[in-house]
Amino acid sequence: MSTEANMNRPNEGLYFEEAKPPKPDRLAIMLNMQRELQEKSFKTDFSAMRQEHRLQFIKDMSMALSAELQEALDETGWKPWATSNHINEEAFKGELVDAWHFFMNLMLVSGMDAEELFERYMKKRQVNVTRQAEGYDGVSTKCRGCRRALDDDAVMCHASEVQPGKDCCHYNTPGTLF
């Protein structure tokens, strides 16, 4: 709509999509800030890490993430045998933020950025939607060898064409069937 047309209709065209400043990619901002924190505080250079150091970093960050999630759980009355059903909201949220730091470190060490996380989330979400629509039981679609999901693109296991009801597991010796 032209500017002249807008003058004749004072309430129309006041907000143009182009005129609105784009929202910053908050996830990308947080990842960049986390990378800076790791670089400045711990001299961590994710791009220069040797495989051995990366493996140790992944172990350390995974354990820290798990500990923070446990601390979040501890801020709730989660025990089914206890009568408390409280949620200490502020402390719970604080522990989630602590956990988020370690999750971001895992993303950084894997080279994952905000866009890749979004794309992988959307793809996995569709898998989960399909699983639920098909009555997912969490068992029948898993490799009998390693127990990983056969519908996961990252899993190299597949249903055996040679022996129906068996799976070929990537953990097994090539050519050996379970």
DAVENCOR-V633934 format. One record per residue. RES is the residue in three letters. D_LAST is the distance of its C-alpha to the last C-alpha in whole Angstrom. Layout:
RES & D_LAST
RES & D_LAST
//
This chain:
MET & 67
SER & 70
THR & 72
GLU & 75
ALA & 73
ASN & 71
MET & 75
ASN & 76
ARG & 73
PRO & 73
ASN & 70
GLU & 67
GLY & 66
LEU & 66
TYR & 63
PHE & 61
GLU & 57
GLU & 58
ALA & 61
LYS & 58
PRO & 57
PRO & 53
LYS & 51
PRO & 50
ASP & 46
ARG & 46
LEU & 42
ALA & 43
ILE & 46
MET & 44
LEU & 42
ASN & 45
MET & 47
GLN & 43
ARG & 43
GLU & 47
LEU & 47
GLN & 44
GLU & 46
LYS & 49
SER & 48
PHE & 45
LYS & 46
THR & 42
ASP & 42
PHE & 38
SER & 39
ALA & 39
MET & 37
ARG & 35
GLN & 31
GLU & 32
HIS & 34
ARG & 32
LEU & 29
GLN & 32
PHE & 34
ILE & 30
LYS & 30
ASP & 33
MET & 34
SER & 31
MET & 32
ALA & 35
LEU & 34
SER & 32
ALA & 36
GLU & 38
LEU & 36
GLN & 36
GLU & 40
ALA & 40
LEU & 38
ASP & 41
GLU & 44
THR & 43
GLY & 43
TRP & 39
LYS & 39
PRO & 39
TRP & 40
ALA & 43
THR & 46
SER & 46
ASN & 45
HIS & 47
ILE & 46
ASN & 48
GLU & 47
GLU & 49
ALA & 47
PHE & 44
LYS & 45
GLY & 46
GLU & 42
LEU & 40
VAL & 43
ASP & 42
ALA & 38
TRP & 39
HIS & 40
PHE & 37
PHE & 35
MET & 37
ASN & 37
LEU & 33
MET & 34
LEU & 36
VAL & 34
SER & 31
GLY & 34
MET & 34
ASP & 37
ALA & 38
GLU & 38
GLU & 34
LEU & 34
PHE & 35
GLU & 33
ARG & 30
TYR & 31
MET & 32
LYS & 29
LYS & 27
ARG & 30
GLN & 29
VAL & 25
ASN & 27
VAL & 29
THR & 27
ARG & 24
GLN & 27
ALA & 29
GLU & 26
GLY & 25
TYR & 23
ASP & 21
GLY & 19
VAL & 16
SER & 15
THR & 15
LYS & 13
CYS & 9
ARG & 7
GLY & 6
CYS & 10
ARG & 12
ARG & 14
ALA & 15
LEU & 14
ASP & 18
ASP & 19
ASP & 20
ALA & 20
VAL & 16
MET & 14
CYS & 11
HIS & 11
ALA & 10
SER & 9
GLU & 12
VAL & 11
GLN & 9
PRO & 11
GLY & 9
LYS & 6
ASP & 6
CYS & 6
CYS & 7
HIS & 11
TYR & 11
ASN & 8
THR & 10
PRO & 11
GLY & 10
THR & 7
LEU & 4
PHE & 0
//
